[in-house]
Amino acid sequence: MSAIGLVICLAIAASAGLGVYLRLRQMAMVKANRDQVPPDFAREVTLSDHRRAAEYTMAKTEFSIVETIFDAAISILWLALGLAPLYAAIAAFVEPGLVRSVLFVLVFGVIASLIDMPFAAARAFWLEERFGFNRLTPAKFLLDQAKSGALELAISTPLLFGMFWLLRAAPDTWWLFAYIAFIAIAIAMTVIYPTVIAPLFNKFTPLEEGDMKRRMEALLARCGFETKGLYVMDASTRSTHGNAYFSGFGKAKRIVFFDTLLAKHSPDEIESILAHELGHFKFGHVRQMLLQGAAIAFVGFAVLWWAFGSDMFAGWFGLPNDPGVVLVALLLARDPISHVLTPLLAWRSRRAEFEADAFARDLVGEEPMISALTRLTRDNLATLTPDPLYATFYFSHPPVPLRVAQLRAGA
């Protein structure tokens, strides 16, 4: 490994170190405030609920610290010691060419998934189970893992063959064609996700006729929002956490409510949650996020073009200059850059959430929105006292106390 390769490995370690430091700050802040509910929430959140939320937050953060350290160590070990032997093992049986490159990426992906699986199991059956959220059975967990793995293989295999074929056919311009294809496929996946992919994992049923549905449809009509329907997802088969989301693209959009959300929230609160989601579309947040993702992907393909076109990057780690190896090495080495971008992307997301909150307030009033946020916080055991620096880095949504303050201030 060259000096530059060593620097990249040190940067991965430093990025993990920063992540651990921020998580320790979060734990310290939550622990220091565990015995006092913030005054604005004292009526709705009991001290017992607040303490349990603190316990859950600290347990999640401890788990995340272990995962962060482990992931960084594994990335460094792969770059320094693992990728070259894995490639040699595959090269011993497969001739040079597209098949070897694709097979290397797929084998690496399978191994990486198997390494990550114990963390996924521990998260469900230790962490979430401990706090009463988990509804997964071991059989359903394994079935979900198998479905996810099969789906990833089915999608990634032809994409890898296509990209590596383009690399050979048009070495100077392949990345532009690949980028255009990537965007087209991403849009297509967004369109088919609600009707093809999501039903592989959950059951979706139309929202029952009644006052709730009439209120939701009236709200959609007020906003001029077209949708393919209102659906309820059987989220309770896996978790007691509540949520709602939009899926699909263009006129094929669907609105999905977790059954756990409908069971715990009043019609006024659910209406405010829907109004908030509609705010994202009214302000163009979804389009902005798509453009943001497209811009990041463009830079990513440009970096791939450079790395594939030169043996410099592979040489930094003493690796063979096979496109499959280079692709995996880049994915492993990207953590420091991703970590630097995280607070910027999180800030943009939080600003969008404030705008959607304001839209919901103007549409249905501030009290239903505040009530919904408070209940979501309480039921999901989210902390009301996060560390500000940690929140700046990692929170895609503003802390609930700030959201409530903004709603009450009319900002």
Buried (B, 14 or more C-beta within 10 A) or exposed (E): BEEEBBEBBEBBBBBBEBBBEBBBBBBEBBBEBBEEBBEBBEEBBEEEBBBBBBBBBBBBBBBBBEBBBBBBEBBBEBBBEBBBEBBEEBBEEBEEEBBBBBBBBBBBBEEBBEEBBEBBBBBBBEBBBEBEBBBBEEEBBEEBBEEBBEEBEEEBBEBBBBBBEBBEEEEEEBBBBBBEBBBEBBBEEBBBBBBEBBEEBBEBEEBEEEEBEEBBBEBBEEBEBEBBEBBBBBBBBBBBBBBBEBBBBEEBBBBBBBBBBBEBBEBBBBBBBBBBBBBBBBBEBBEEBBEEEBEEBBEBBEBBBEBBBEEEBBBBBEBBBBBBBBBBBBBBBBBBEEBEEBBEBBBBBBEBBBBBBBBBBEBBBBBBBBBBBBBBBBBBBBBBBBBEBBBBBBBEBBBBBBBBBBBEEEE
